[in-house]
Amino acid sequence: MKFICNKNTLLTELLIAHDTISAKSTISILSNVLLKAEKDTLFINAKDMKVSFKSKIPVKIEIPGRTAIFCARLLNILKSLPDGDIYFDLNENYNLSIIPSSNRIHFNLKCIPPEKYPEQQDIEEEHFFEFPQRDFVDMISKSLFAISDDETRFFLNGVYLEKNDDKIFMVATDGRRLSLIKKDISSNIKNINGIIIPPKILQIVKKNSIGEGNLNIAITDKSIFIKLKNNLFSSSLIKGKFPDYQQIIPESNEYRLIISKKALQESLKRVSILVENKSRRIYLNIKANNLIVSSEESEIGKAQEEIDCNYDGPDSNLILNFLYLLEPIREIDEDNIVIEFTDTKKAIILKPLDNNDYFNIVMPLQIE
């Protein structure tokens, strides 16, 4: 195999490949990236136990061929080389010469036969449907933070995706909070009956999305495929039954507090300096047009801040994990947010003032 390619073009794809490969993998072959050169194109494949990545870039090929090579080493070599074209030459003993156009630098890497690299799943083009990149990335950002890290409840370790009629939903929960966002989607796409997507593929897609144009999604019984231009990402789905989130959503709430997003966000950052590390408990003392945010760290100190708000209900006290407020607030784009509740011991709703397509449900903490 012999080919010439631009350093930065290859480097961009290898960075994505390296993100795909798991640093904790006990299967050594999965630390490699598969390179296949044919028809003036270099095909790049990488995978771990669940997520796969495929890409292609234009190259000048002298001799077609393929090999598997340790991704991290190749990546570090490319980073060290000057910009410009690089010459790759693989001999019959699977030793790969890497020489930049200056000819003054010469690396040689041992490779492994490509037959040892595991096969990657493919899917027909006809199964894909289009979805705006910006909307998909927004949905990831507004839900991913709420998944559970409790591996014994594996069905909560991912984001739930479903389509009903002309809406597509993303939902995540860890059992103490829930985040839900929905977007309009073309009604000619068949309904999705609910799948649980592992976070890794969503993180990679979010990182590599430019936020413009469309991406393409295909779903099978066991896998999801997401295409971004020449990049194809795929992942196995999480097996299990996701909770019936519709039953968790309160039908209505008696009381409604409207407050500046920026004011509450900055207050939470300040007051949370003195929260207990374990409980992360923060207190919201709600009075007529006034909110007092406070915290207390045993034997260290207390913090308190007053904020103006719009509220005309009875005096109320909420005790919450401050991260369960701060994380969704960061993702709200509007200037004002709403906190709705009926009973201070039951779930509250946190959402933008003028957007009913995104909301968070948070369970209050109980006094010990």
C-alpha positions as CSV (number, residue, x, y, z in Angstrom):
1,M,0.0,0.0,0.0
2,K,1.4,3.4,-1.0
3,F,-0.5,6.7,-1.0
4,I,0.0,10.5,-0.4
5,C,-2.4,12.6,1.6
6,N,-2.6,16.0,3.3
7,K,-1.5,15.9,6.9
8,N,-4.3,18.1,8.3
9,T,-7.1,16.3,6.4
10,L,-6.0,12.9,7.8
11,L,-5.4,14.4,11.3
12,T,-9.0,15.7,11.5
13,E,-10.4,12.2,10.9
14,L,-7.9,10.4,13.2
15,L,-8.9,12.7,16.0
16,I,-12.5,11.5,15.7
17,A,-11.3,7.9,15.4
18,H,-9.3,8.3,18.6
19,D,-12.4,9.7,20.4
20,T,-14.3,6.6,19.3
21,I,-11.7,4.1,20.6
22,S,-12.1,3.3,24.2
23,A,-9.1,4.0,26.4
24,K,-10.3,1.3,28.8
25,S,-10.6,-1.5,26.1
26,T,-9.1,-4.8,27.1
27,I,-9.2,-5.9,23.4
28,S,-5.9,-4.7,21.9
29,I,-7.1,-4.8,18.3
30,L,-9.7,-2.1,19.2
31,S,-6.8,0.3,19.9
32,N,-6.1,0.2,16.2
33,V,-7.6,2.1,13.3
34,L,-8.2,0.3,10.0
35,L,-6.9,2.1,6.8
36,K,-8.0,1.0,3.3
37,A,-6.6,2.8,0.3
38,E,-8.4,2.3,-3.1
39,K,-9.8,4.4,-6.0
40,D,-8.1,7.6,-4.8
41,T,-9.8,7.4,-1.4
42,L,-8.6,6.5,2.0
43,F,-11.3,4.7,4.1
44,I,-10.8,5.1,7.9
45,N,-12.6,2.8,10.4
46,A,-12.4,2.8,14.2
47,K,-14.5,1.1,16.9
48,D,-14.9,0.1,20.4
49,M,-17.2,-2.5,21.9
50,K,-20.3,-0.4,21.2
51,V,-19.5,2.6,19.0
52,S,-18.1,2.6,15.4
53,F,-16.8,5.3,13.1
54,K,-16.3,5.3,9.4
55,S,-14.9,8.1,7.2
56,K,-13.2,8.7,3.9
57,I,-10.8,11.3,2.5
58,P,-9.3,11.9,-1.0
59,V,-5.7,10.7,-1.4
60,K,-3.3,10.0,-4.3
61,I,-2.8,6.2,-4.4
62,E,0.2,4.5,-6.0
63,I,-0.6,1.0,-4.7
64,P,-3.9,0.1,-3.1
65,G,-4.1,-1.9,0.1
66,R,-5.2,-1.9,3.7
67,T,-3.8,-2.3,7.2
68,A,-4.6,-1.8,10.9
69,I,-2.4,0.5,12.9
70,F,-2.2,1.7,16.5
71,C,-4.3,4.9,16.4
72,A,-2.7,6.8,19.3
73,R,0.9,6.4,17.9
74,L,-0.2,7.4,14.4
75,L,-2.0,10.4,15.7
76,N,1.0,11.6,17.8
77,I,3.3,11.2,14.8
78,L,1.0,13.3,12.6
79,K,0.7,16.0,15.2
80,S,4.5,16.3,15.2
81,L,4.9,16.6,11.5
82,P,5.0,19.9,9.5
83,D,1.9,20.8,7.4
84,G,1.8,19.5,3.9
85,D,1.6,16.2,2.1
86,I,2.8,13.0,3.7
87,Y,3.9,9.8,2.0
88,F,2.8,6.5,3.4
89,D,4.4,3.2,2.3
90,L,3.5,-0.2,3.7
91,N,5.8,-3.1,2.9
92,E,5.0,-6.8,2.8
93,N,6.1,-7.2,6.5
94,Y,3.4,-4.7,7.6
95,N,6.0,-1.9,8.4
96,L,4.6,1.5,7.5
97,S,6.9,4.3,6.5
98,I,5.7,7.8,7.2
99,I,7.6,10.5,5.4
100,P,6.6,14.2,5.0
101,S,7.3,16.0,1.7
102,S,10.5,17.5,3.1
103,N,12.0,14.0,3.2
104,R,14.0,14.9,6.3
105,I,11.8,13.1,8.8
106,H,11.2,9.3,8.6
107,F,8.9,7.3,10.9
108,N,8.4,3.6,10.7
109,L,5.5,1.9,12.5
110,K,4.7,-1.8,12.8
111,C,1.1,-2.6,11.7
112,I,-1.1,-5.7,11.9
113,P,-2.9,-7.6,9.1
114,P,-6.3,-6.1,8.4
115,E,-8.0,-9.5,8.5
116,K,-7.7,-9.4,12.3
117,Y,-9.8,-6.2,12.5
118,P,-13.4,-6.9,13.4
119,E,-16.1,-6.3,10.8
120,Q,-18.3,-3.2,11.2
121,Q,-22.0,-3.1,10.6
122,D,-23.5,-1.3,7.6
123,I,-26.9,-0.2,6.6
124,E,-28.7,0.7,3.4
125,E,-29.1,4.4,2.4
126,E,-32.8,3.9,2.1
127,H,-33.2,3.5,5.9
128,F,-31.9,7.0,6.7
129,F,-34.0,10.1,7.4
130,E,-32.9,13.7,7.6
131,F,-32.9,15.9,10.7
132,P,-31.5,19.4,11.2
133,Q,-28.1,19.3,12.9
134,R,-28.8,22.3,15.0
135,D,-32.0,20.7,16.4
136,F,-30.4,17.4,17.1
137,V,-27.4,18.9,18.9
138,D,-29.7,21.1,20.9
139,M,-31.7,18.1,22.0
140,I,-28.5,16.3,23.1
141,S,-27.3,19.3,25.1
142,K,-30.7,19.6,26.9
143,S,-31.0,16.0,27.9
144,L,-27.6,14.3,28.2
145,F,-26.7,15.8,31.6
146,A,-29.7,14.1,33.3
147,I,-28.8,10.4,32.6
148,S,-27.9,8.1,35.4
149,D,-24.4,6.9,36.1
150,D,-25.7,4.0,38.2
151,E,-24.7,0.9,36.2
152,T,-27.1,-1.3,38.1
153,R,-29.9,0.7,36.4
154,F,-28.4,0.3,32.9
155,F,-31.7,1.3,31.2
156,L,-31.2,4.8,32.7
157,N,-27.6,5.1,31.4
158,G,-28.7,6.5,28.1
159,V,-31.1,9.0,26.4
160,Y,-34.5,7.8,25.4
161,L,-35.6,8.7,21.8
162,E,-39.1,8.3,20.3
163,K,-41.2,9.8,17.6
164,N,-45.0,10.2,17.8
165,D,-46.9,11.8,15.0
166,D,-45.1,15.1,14.1
167,K,-42.9,15.3,17.3
168,I,-39.6,13.7,18.2
169,F,-38.8,13.4,21.9
170,M,-35.5,13.0,23.8
171,V,-35.8,12.2,27.5
172,A,-33.2,11.4,30.2
173,T,-33.6,10.7,33.9
174,D,-31.6,9.4,36.8
175,G,-34.7,8.7,39.0
176,R,-34.4,12.0,40.9
177,R,-34.8,14.4,37.9
178,L,-36.0,14.2,34.3
179,S,-35.2,16.3,31.3
180,L,-37.5,16.3,28.2
181,I,-37.2,18.1,24.9
182,K,-39.3,17.8,21.8
183,K,-39.0,19.1,18.3
184,D,-41.2,19.2,15.2
185,I,-40.3,16.6,12.5
186,S,-41.7,15.6,9.2
187,S,-44.8,13.5,9.6
188,N,-43.8,11.2,6.7
189,I,-41.1,9.6,8.8
190,K,-42.3,6.5,10.5
191,N,-42.8,6.5,14.3
192,I,-39.9,5.5,16.5
193,N,-41.3,3.2,19.2
194,G,-38.7,4.2,21.8
195,I,-35.0,3.4,21.9
196,I,-32.3,4.1,24.5
197,I,-29.1,5.6,23.0
198,P,-25.8,5.3,24.9
199,P,-24.2,8.7,25.7
200,K,-20.9,8.2,23.9
201,I,-22.3,8.3,20.3
202,L,-24.3,11.4,21.2
203,Q,-21.2,13.1,22.7
204,I,-19.1,12.4,19.6
205,V,-21.9,13.6,17.2
206,K,-22.3,16.8,19.3
207,K,-18.6,17.4,19.3
208,N,-18.2,17.0,15.5
209,S,-21.4,18.7,14.4
210,I,-21.0,22.1,12.7
211,G,-24.6,23.0,13.6
212,E,-25.6,23.7,10.0
213,G,-27.5,21.7,7.4
214,N,-28.9,18.2,8.1
215,L,-27.6,15.0,9.5
216,N,-29.0,11.6,8.6
217,I,-30.3,9.0,11.1
218,A,-31.2,5.3,10.7
219,I,-32.5,3.0,13.4
220,T,-32.7,-0.8,13.5
221,D,-33.8,-3.1,16.3
222,K,-30.3,-3.1,17.9
223,S,-28.4,-0.1,16.5
224,I,-28.5,3.6,15.6
225,F,-26.6,5.1,12.7
226,I,-25.8,8.9,12.4
227,K,-24.2,10.3,9.3
228,L,-22.5,13.7,9.2
229,K,-21.3,14.3,5.7
230,N,-18.5,11.8,5.1
231,N,-18.6,10.5,8.7
232,L,-20.8,7.6,9.7
233,F,-21.2,6.9,13.4
234,S,-23.0,3.8,14.7
235,S,-23.8,2.4,18.1
236,S,-25.5,-0.5,19.7
237,L,-28.6,0.4,21.7
238,I,-29.2,-0.1,25.4
239,K,-31.5,-3.0,26.0
240,G,-34.2,-2.5,28.6
241,K,-37.5,-0.8,29.3
242,F,-37.3,2.9,29.9
243,P,-39.7,4.3,32.6
244,D,-43.0,5.6,31.4
245,Y,-42.0,9.3,31.7
246,Q,-45.5,10.5,30.8
247,Q,-46.7,9.3,34.2
248,I,-44.1,11.4,36.0
249,I,-45.1,14.7,34.4
250,P,-47.5,16.6,36.6
251,E,-50.8,17.5,34.9
252,S,-50.9,20.9,36.5
253,N,-49.3,23.0,39.2
254,E,-50.9,25.6,41.5
255,Y,-48.0,28.0,42.0
256,R,-45.7,29.7,39.5
257,L,-42.5,31.6,40.0
258,I,-41.0,33.6,37.2
259,I,-37.4,34.7,37.5
260,S,-34.4,36.0,35.4
261,K,-32.3,33.1,34.2
262,K,-29.1,35.0,34.6
263,A,-29.9,36.2,38.2
264,L,-30.8,32.7,39.4
265,Q,-27.8,31.1,37.6
266,E,-25.3,33.5,39.1
267,S,-26.9,33.2,42.5
268,L,-26.7,29.4,42.5
269,K,-23.0,29.6,41.5
270,R,-22.2,31.9,44.4
271,V,-24.3,30.3,47.1
272,S,-23.3,26.7,46.1
273,I,-19.7,27.5,47.2
274,L,-20.9,26.6,50.7
275,V,-23.0,23.5,50.1
276,E,-22.4,20.1,51.6
277,N,-20.5,18.0,49.1
278,K,-22.6,14.9,49.6
279,S,-26.1,16.3,49.5
280,R,-25.5,19.4,47.5
281,R,-28.5,20.8,49.3
282,I,-29.7,24.3,48.6
283,Y,-32.7,26.1,50.0
284,L,-35.2,28.2,48.1
285,N,-37.3,30.4,50.4
286,I,-40.1,31.8,48.2
287,K,-42.1,34.8,49.2
288,A,-44.2,37.4,47.4
289,N,-42.0,38.7,44.6
290,N,-38.9,37.6,46.5
291,L,-36.6,34.5,46.4
292,I,-34.0,33.8,49.0
293,V,-31.3,31.3,47.9
294,S,-29.3,29.9,50.8
295,S,-26.9,27.1,51.7
296,E,-25.0,25.8,54.8
297,E,-21.9,23.7,55.1
298,S,-21.5,22.2,58.6
299,E,-18.8,23.9,60.7
300,I,-17.7,26.0,57.7
301,G,-20.3,28.7,57.1
302,K,-23.5,29.8,55.4
303,A,-24.4,31.7,52.3
304,Q,-27.6,33.6,51.3
305,E,-28.7,35.8,48.5
306,E,-32.0,37.6,47.7
307,I,-33.4,37.8,44.1
308,D,-36.4,39.7,42.8
309,C,-39.0,37.5,41.1
310,N,-42.6,37.4,40.0
311,Y,-44.6,35.3,42.5
312,D,-47.9,35.8,44.4
313,G,-48.5,32.4,46.1
314,P,-48.1,31.4,49.7
315,D,-44.7,31.5,51.4
316,S,-42.9,28.2,50.5
317,N,-39.6,26.4,51.0
318,L,-38.0,24.1,48.5
319,I,-34.9,22.0,49.3
320,L,-33.1,20.9,46.1
321,N,-29.8,19.6,44.8
322,F,-28.3,22.7,43.3
323,L,-26.9,20.9,40.3
324,Y,-30.4,19.7,39.4
325,L,-31.2,23.4,39.0
326,L,-27.9,24.7,37.6
327,E,-27.4,22.1,34.8
328,P,-30.8,22.6,33.1
329,I,-30.6,26.4,33.6
330,R,-27.3,26.4,31.6
331,E,-29.1,24.9,28.6
332,I,-32.1,27.3,28.6
333,D,-31.7,29.9,25.9
334,E,-34.5,32.3,27.0
335,D,-34.0,35.2,29.4
336,N,-36.6,34.2,31.9
337,I,-37.4,30.8,33.5
338,V,-40.4,29.4,35.4
339,I,-40.5,27.2,38.4
340,E,-43.9,25.5,38.9
341,F,-45.0,23.5,42.0
342,T,-48.0,22.5,44.1
343,D,-46.4,20.8,47.1
344,T,-42.9,21.5,48.3
345,K,-42.3,17.8,48.8
346,K,-43.4,16.8,45.3
347,A,-41.8,17.2,41.9
348,I,-41.3,20.7,40.6
349,I,-41.1,21.8,36.9
350,L,-38.3,24.0,35.7
351,K,-38.7,25.4,32.1
352,P,-38.2,28.5,29.9
353,L,-41.0,31.1,30.2
354,D,-42.1,31.1,26.6
355,N,-41.2,27.5,25.5
356,N,-43.3,24.5,26.4
357,D,-41.2,22.1,24.3
358,Y,-38.4,21.9,26.9
359,F,-38.8,21.3,30.6
360,N,-37.1,19.6,33.6
361,I,-38.7,17.8,36.5
362,V,-36.9,17.8,39.8
363,M,-37.6,15.9,43.0
364,P,-37.0,18.0,46.2
365,L,-34.7,16.7,48.9
366,Q,-36.3,15.6,52.1
367,I,-35.2,17.0,55.5
368,E,-33.3,14.4,57.4
